[in-house]
Each structure stands twice: as C-alpha cells, then as structure tokens.
Amino acid sequence: MIMKFEEWLVSQQNREDVIGDFARVLDVEDVRQKFSRRKSDEHKNWADVVIGIAQPGYVDAFNEAWQEFLVAKQVAEDALVE
C-alpha cells in the first residue's frame, strides 16, 4: 500500500514542533474532499491548500513535513520490497 501524505500528517499531530502545529491546524477531511475532485498530484494539491491558508510559517512547515514524508514513504516502500 502506498503511503499518502494526509495519513502521515495525521500521525504527526502529537508532535511538539512546527510540523505538529501544522498537522493540527488542517482539517484533513475537508482537504480530502477537495482532492477527490482533482487530479492526483499529491504535492501540488497540498501546496495549493497550504498557500490558501496564508498563515505565516505554514509554507516552511509544509516543506519540512513533505521532506520528512518522502523519507518515511521511501523507508516504507523499501520494507515492502525486502
């Protein structure tokens, strides 16, 4: 199963850093409904949501979260292959 950013982000809500703050601010269910009407470029969809929030610091938090997500996703995919 391919890991999705929204699932990873929800699992980060208990963190006590900017990524945890970012994860708690978003209504993931609302975001998910918006995505169901779009093409599946996951990064672009999330970037559009973050830009729409227009809160200082969330763009940086998203960029940091996305990089951590990519690492976690790669680790999960590598574990499936082994």
Backbone torsions as a table, in degrees:
resi	resn	phi	psi	omega
1	MET	NA	135.3	-178.7
2	ILE	-83.3	129.9	178.9
3	MET	-71.9	136.1	176.6
4	LYS	-105.5	148.3	-179.4
5	PHE	-59.2	-41.8	-176.9
6	GLU	-60.5	-40.2	178.8
7	GLU	-66.1	-44.6	179.2
8	TRP	-62.0	-43.8	-177.0
9	LEU	-63.7	-43.2	178.1
10	VAL	-58.5	-38.6	-179.6
11	SER	-70.6	-9.1	-179.7
12	GLN	-97.4	0.0	-173.7
13	GLN	-61.2	-23.8	-179.1
14	ASN	-87.1	-1.5	178.9
15	ARG	-68.9	147.5	178.7
16	GLU	-105.2	55.8	177.7
17	ASP	-147.5	-173.1	-176.2
18	VAL	-64.0	-31.2	178.7
19	ILE	-69.3	-41.0	175.6
20	GLY	-62.0	-43.4	176.9
21	ASP	-59.0	-47.1	179.8
22	PHE	-60.1	-44.7	-179.3
23	ALA	-63.5	-35.7	-179.4
24	ARG	-75.7	-27.6	-176.8
25	VAL	-73.5	-35.4	-174.9
26	LEU	-78.2	141.7	170.7
27	ASP	-94.0	93.9	-172.7
28	VAL	-61.0	-35.6	178.8
29	GLU	-63.1	-41.9	177.1
30	ASP	-63.1	-43.3	178.8
31	VAL	-63.2	-43.5	-179.6
32	ARG	-58.3	-40.7	179.5
33	GLN	-65.0	-38.1	177.5
34	LYS	-64.4	-39.3	-177.8
35	PHE	-69.3	-27.9	-177.0
36	SER	-64.8	-16.4	179.5
37	ARG	-100.4	4.7	-175.7
38	ARG	-119.4	167.1	171.7
39	LYS	-65.2	165.2	-172.2
40	SER	-97.4	52.5	169.0
41	ASP	-93.1	90.3	-171.6
42	GLU	-56.1	-44.0	-178.3
43	HIS	-63.5	-46.8	-179.4
44	LYS	-63.0	-42.7	178.7
45	ASN	-57.3	-48.2	-179.5
46	TRP	-67.5	-39.9	178.5
47	ALA	-60.2	-41.6	177.6
48	ASP	-61.0	-41.5	178.7
49	VAL	-63.5	-46.3	-177.6
50	VAL	-63.8	-43.2	178.3
51	ILE	-62.5	-37.0	178.9
52	GLY	-66.1	-27.5	178.8
53	ILE	-68.0	-38.6	176.7
54	ALA	56.7	36.4	175.1
55	GLN	-99.9	134.5	179.0
56	PRO	-56.9	135.0	176.2
57	GLY	91.9	-20.0	-177.1
58	TYR	-71.8	-30.2	177.0
59	VAL	-64.8	-45.7	177.5
60	ASP	-63.7	-41.7	178.8
61	ALA	-62.9	-41.8	177.9
62	PHE	-62.5	-45.8	-179.3
63	ASN	-60.4	-41.9	178.6
64	GLU	-66.7	-43.7	179.3
65	ALA	-62.7	-42.4	-178.7
66	TRP	-62.0	-41.1	179.0
67	GLN	-64.6	-42.9	177.2
68	GLU	-63.9	-39.7	178.3
69	PHE	-61.3	-44.5	-179.5
70	LEU	-60.2	-39.6	177.7
71	VAL	-65.1	-46.8	-179.9
72	ALA	-62.2	-40.1	179.2
73	LYS	-63.9	-42.7	179.6
74	GLN	-65.0	-41.8	177.8
75	VAL	-60.8	-44.2	179.6
76	ALA	-63.7	-42.0	179.5
77	GLU	-67.2	-39.2	177.5
78	ASP	-63.5	-37.1	179.9
79	ALA	-66.4	-32.4	178.2
80	LEU	-69.0	-33.3	-177.4
81	VAL	-73.4	-33.8	-175.9
82	GLU	-73.7	NA	NA
